[in-house]
Amino acid sequence: MAIDIAELERLIREGIPDAQVSIEDLRGDGDHYAATVVSPAFRGKSRVQQHQMVYQALKGKMGGELHALALQTSAPD
């Protein structure tokens, strides 16, 4: 079962409320996405920690409903 862009964005925004989120469906199959997430909550955190925050926001859907997510994260300038 695939996840749609709106649900993916909702989950990330719920988990990281101040995030700016941009998502692209890479194959049109609802299973392979690219996401850019920018949040002040990432300030001072390593890239790995930032990605862990996003995965935590996805509430276990990664690897199940969501097969692939190319992630770019950063704190705002």
C-alpha positions in Angstrom: 0.0 0.0 0.0 1.4 3.4 -1.1 1.3 6.7 0.8 0.3 9.9 -1.0 2.2 13.2 -0.9 -0.4 14.9 1.3 -0.1 12.2 4.0 3.7 12.2 3.8 3.8 16.0 4.2 1.2 15.9 7.1 3.3 13.4 9.0 6.5 15.4 8.7 4.7 18.6 9.7 3.1 16.9 12.7 6.5 15.6 13.8 8.4 18.8 13.0 5.8 21.6 13.3 8.0 24.5 12.1 9.3 22.6 9.1 9.2 23.8 5.5 8.5 20.7 3.5 8.7 20.1 -0.3 8.0 16.6 -1.7 8.3 15.2 -5.2 6.9 11.8 -6.4 9.9 10.5 -8.3 8.1 7.7 -10.2 4.5 8.5 -10.0 3.9 5.3 -8.0 3.3 6.8 -4.5 6.2 4.7 -3.3 9.4 6.6 -4.2 9.7 10.2 -3.1 12.3 13.0 -2.7 11.7 15.4 0.2 13.4 18.6 1.2 12.8 19.5 4.9 14.1 22.8 6.4 13.6 23.4 10.1 15.1 25.5 12.9 14.9 22.3 14.9 17.8 20.9 12.9 20.2 23.7 14.0 23.2 22.2 15.7 22.3 18.6 14.7 24.2 16.4 12.4 22.8 15.3 9.0 22.2 11.8 10.5 20.3 13.3 13.5 18.2 15.5 11.1 17.2 12.4 9.0 16.4 10.5 12.2 14.0 13.2 13.2 12.2 13.0 9.8 12.1 9.1 10.0 10.7 9.4 13.6 8.0 11.8 12.3 7.0 9.1 9.7 5.9 6.8 12.5 7.2 3.6 11.1 5.9 4.0 7.6 9.4 4.0 6.1 10.0 0.5 4.7 6.4 -0.3 4.7 3.9 2.0 3.0 6.9 4.2 1.9 9.6 2.3 0.1 12.1 5.0 -0.8 12.7 8.5 0.4 15.6 10.7 -0.9 16.0 13.2 1.9 17.6 16.6 2.0 17.5 18.4 5.4 18.9 21.6 6.7 18.4 24.4 9.1 17.3 27.8 7.6 20.1 30.3 6.9 
